Amino acid sequence: MKDSSKLILTDQPESLREQFYSLKQPSDLADLLNVSYSRLVYHIYVVDPNQRYKTFEISKKSGGVRQISTPVTALKIIQRKLNQVLQAVYEIKPSVHGFVKGKNIVTNAQSHAKKRYVFNIDLKDFFPSINFGRVRGMFMTTPYGLHPEVATVLAQICCHNNQLPQGAPTSPIITNMICAKMDSQLQRLAKDCKATYTRYADDITFSTTLPKFPRDLAYIVNDEDREELIVGNTLLNIISDNGFELNEEKVRLQVKGNHQEVTGLTTNIFPNVDRNYVRQVRAMLHAWAKFGLEAAENEYQEKYECQSKFTMKGKTIFKQVLLGKIEFIGMVKGKENVLYKKCIEQYKILSKFSS
């Protein structure tokens, strides 16, 4: 009998991959996830859909709100186990830097450093656009080829309200699996255009050192007194053929000599943190040192926390946010960087006297 109390699977990735491709019926999936079939059915079919997830909203940098749906504990455990399996199954594309081990926004930005042109586009409503049918269909077709009943249960575990919930453990890996065909096509397109292609979730970037930017990717037309950037038909067709839509508000062609940015990092010479980000960290440290933790906390909440509909409470949040920002600088610049070392040292001193 399976011990459903275990929170993670102990099998090696090779074994999980082999078991996944051997799935013949839904009960096999329950065995793989180390949960009884009756419990699996209960959590994905019997429990009221509104009781399976907690939903809240957070503000987007670009305006508007993003809906986050996180599964309740029992379903979250099942999804975490399935995520382990899918991580073992998914064959990482070299162009993909989001939600894969050993890669992040820094490795993504590094691919586009010191280029003449950096071209950014964004996929519209990325998670919500991936519905139950797409997830089920993906599991049934190449390279997975699972039985329709197994694919149905897998999609039921992963989806909520007929879409991929942003906040579920399985959603990131599912997006990479769904995008695998598109990634291969865009990689080939980039090669044909003598360009570099990467994707971090819904954030797509092409860059090149060519003297003229490839027309298949994008081109500029002069419309009366202004220039308009047009996305190439070849690129648009690949995106639409794969069931996605371009976010026309987030299309940018950045030329050498001007500020170039990829996934929030400056890439003109090497991946670097935006100067405004560094200024904010320094301002937070300064406010803490000069006015004390409580005053700095209050100022931070007034300036930034009130912008979010999902506000975390408690005086420790300021310290957590600040430490996270400092560690981000360390991740991008390296732990031996002078700025990082100076900030983290100041943070430690302030924490010592505030405890």
Secondary structure in CASP SS format (residue, H / E / C, confidence):
PFRMAT SS
TARGET T0000
AUTHOR 0000-0000-0000
METHOD secondary structure of the structure
MODEL  1
M C 1.00
K C 1.00
D C 1.00
S C 1.00
S C 1.00
K C 1.00
L C 1.00
I C 1.00
L C 1.00
T C 1.00
D C 1.00
Q C 1.00
P H 1.00
E H 1.00
S H 1.00
L H 1.00
R H 1.00
E H 1.00
Q H 1.00
F H 1.00
Y H 1.00
S C 1.00
L C 1.00
K C 1.00
Q C 1.00
P H 1.00
S H 1.00
D H 1.00
L H 1.00
A H 1.00
D H 1.00
L H 1.00
L C 1.00
N C 1.00
V C 1.00
S C 1.00
Y H 1.00
S H 1.00
R H 1.00
L H 1.00
V H 1.00
Y H 1.00
H H 1.00
I H 1.00
Y H 1.00
V H 1.00
V C 1.00
D C 1.00
P H 1.00
N H 1.00
Q H 1.00
R H 1.00
Y E 1.00
K E 1.00
T E 1.00
F E 1.00
E E 1.00
I E 1.00
S E 1.00
K C 1.00
K C 1.00
S C 1.00
G C 1.00
G C 1.00
V E 1.00
R E 1.00
Q E 1.00
I E 1.00
S E 1.00
T E 1.00
P E 1.00
V C 1.00
T H 1.00
A H 1.00
L H 1.00
K H 1.00
I H 1.00
I H 1.00
Q H 1.00
R H 1.00
K H 1.00
L H 1.00
N H 1.00
Q H 1.00
V H 1.00
L H 1.00
Q H 1.00
A H 1.00
V H 1.00
Y C 1.00
E C 1.00
I C 1.00
K C 1.00
P C 1.00
S C 1.00
V E 1.00
H C 1.00
G C 1.00
F C 1.00
V C 1.00
K C 1.00
G C 1.00
K C 1.00
N C 1.00
I H 1.00
V H 1.00
T H 1.00
N H 1.00
A H 1.00
Q H 1.00
S C 1.00
H C 1.00
A C 1.00
K C 1.00
K C 1.00
R C 1.00
Y E 1.00
V E 1.00
F E 1.00
N E 1.00
I E 1.00
D E 1.00
L E 1.00
K C 1.00
D C 1.00
F C 1.00
F C 1.00
P C 1.00
S C 1.00
I C 1.00
N C 1.00
F H 1.00
G H 1.00
R H 1.00
V H 1.00
R H 1.00
G H 1.00
M H 1.00
F H 1.00
M H 1.00
T C 1.00
T C 1.00
P C 1.00
Y C 1.00
G C 1.00
L C 1.00
H C 1.00
P H 1.00
E H 1.00
V H 1.00
A H 1.00
T H 1.00
V H 1.00
L H 1.00
A H 1.00
Q H 1.00
I H 1.00
C H 1.00
C C 1.00
H E 1.00
N C 1.00
N C 1.00
Q E 1.00
L C 1.00
P C 1.00
Q C 1.00
G C 1.00
A C 1.00
P C 1.00
T C 1.00
S H 1.00
P H 1.00
I H 1.00
I H 1.00
T H 1.00
N H 1.00
M H 1.00
I H 1.00
C C 1.00
A H 1.00
K H 1.00
M H 1.00
D H 1.00
S H 1.00
Q H 1.00
L H 1.00
Q H 1.00
R H 1.00
L H 1.00
A H 1.00
K H 1.00
D H 1.00
C C 1.00
K C 1.00
A C 1.00
T E 1.00
Y E 1.00
T E 1.00
R E 1.00
Y E 1.00
A C 1.00
D C 1.00
D E 1.00
I E 1.00
T E 1.00
F E 1.00
S E 1.00
T E 1.00
T C 1.00
L C 1.00
P C 1.00
K C 1.00
F C 1.00
P C 1.00
R C 1.00
D C 1.00
L C 1.00
A E 1.00
Y E 1.00
I E 1.00
V E 1.00
N E 1.00
D E 1.00
E C 1.00
D C 1.00
R E 1.00
E E 1.00
E E 1.00
L E 1.00
I E 1.00
V E 1.00
G C 1.00
N H 1.00
T H 1.00
L H 1.00
L H 1.00
N H 1.00
I H 1.00
I H 1.00
S H 1.00
D H 1.00
N C 1.00
G C 1.00
F C 1.00
E C 1.00
L E 1.00
N C 1.00
E H 1.00
E H 1.00
K H 1.00
V C 1.00
R E 1.00
L E 1.00
Q E 1.00
V E 1.00
K C 1.00
G C 1.00
N C 1.00
H C 1.00
Q C 1.00
E E 1.00
V E 1.00
T C 1.00
G C 1.00
L E 1.00
T E 1.00
T C 1.00
N C 1.00
I C 1.00
F C 1.00
P C 1.00
N E 1.00
V E 1.00
D C 1.00
R H 1.00
N H 1.00
Y H 1.00
V H 1.00
R H 1.00
Q H 1.00
V H 1.00
R H 1.00
A H 1.00
M H 1.00
L H 1.00
H H 1.00
A H 1.00
W H 1.00
A H 1.00
K H 1.00
F H 1.00
G C 1.00
L H 1.00
E H 1.00
A H 1.00
A H 1.00
E H 1.00
N H 1.00
E H 1.00
Y H 1.00
Q H 1.00
E H 1.00
K H 1.00
Y C 1.00
E H 1.00
C H 1.00
Q H 1.00
S C 1.00
K C 1.00
F C 1.00
T C 1.00
M C 1.00
K C 1.00
G C 1.00
K C 1.00
T H 1.00
I H 1.00
F H 1.00
K H 1.00
Q H 1.00
V H 1.00
L H 1.00
L H 1.00
G H 1.00
K H 1.00
I H 1.00
E H 1.00
F H 1.00
I H 1.00
G H 1.00
M H 1.00
V H 1.00
K H 1.00
G C 1.00
K C 1.00
E C 1.00
N C 1.00
V H 1.00
L H 1.00
Y H 1.00
K H 1.00
K H 1.00
C H 1.00
I H 1.00
E H 1.00
Q H 1.00
Y H 1.00
K H 1.00
I H 1.00
L H 1.00
S H 1.00
K H 1.00
F H 1.00
S H 1.00
S C 1.00
END
